Amino acid sequence: MKAMLTGFVAIAVIAVGANLILDNAGFAARDVQSGAAVRLD
């Protein structure tokens, strides 16, 4: 049971970390799919 909970925590940490890294690196969908003429709020 302890190993399974540790795995769930590790998955959550990896998912949040990957989201933050990719968002700051400019790989977010809003950055990739929009051009200079698009206004995003």
C-alpha positions in Angstrom: 0.0 0.0 0.0 2.9 2.4 0.8 4.5 1.8 -2.5 1.2 2.5 -4.4 0.7 5.8 -2.5 4.3 6.7 -3.2 3.7 6.0 -6.9 0.6 8.2 -7.0 2.5 11.1 -5.4 5.4 10.6 -7.8 3.0 10.7 -10.8 1.4 13.9 -9.5 4.8 15.6 -8.9 6.0 14.6 -12.4 2.8 15.9 -14.0 2.8 19.2 -12.3 6.6 19.6 -12.9 6.3 18.8 -16.6 3.4 21.2 -16.9 5.4 24.1 -15.3 8.5 23.3 -17.3 6.8 23.1 -20.7 4.7 26.2 -20.0 7.8 28.3 -19.1 9.7 26.9 -22.1 7.1 28.2 -24.6 5.6 24.8 -25.5 2.2 25.7 -24.2 -0.6 25.2 -26.7 -1.5 28.9 -26.7 2.0 29.8 -27.5 2.5 27.2 -30.3 -0.9 27.7 -32.0 -1.1 31.5 -32.0 0.6 33.9 -34.2 1.6 37.5 -33.7 -1.8 38.8 -34.9 -3.8 36.9 -32.2 -4.8 38.6 -29.0 -5.0 36.3 -26.0 -6.1 37.5 -22.5 
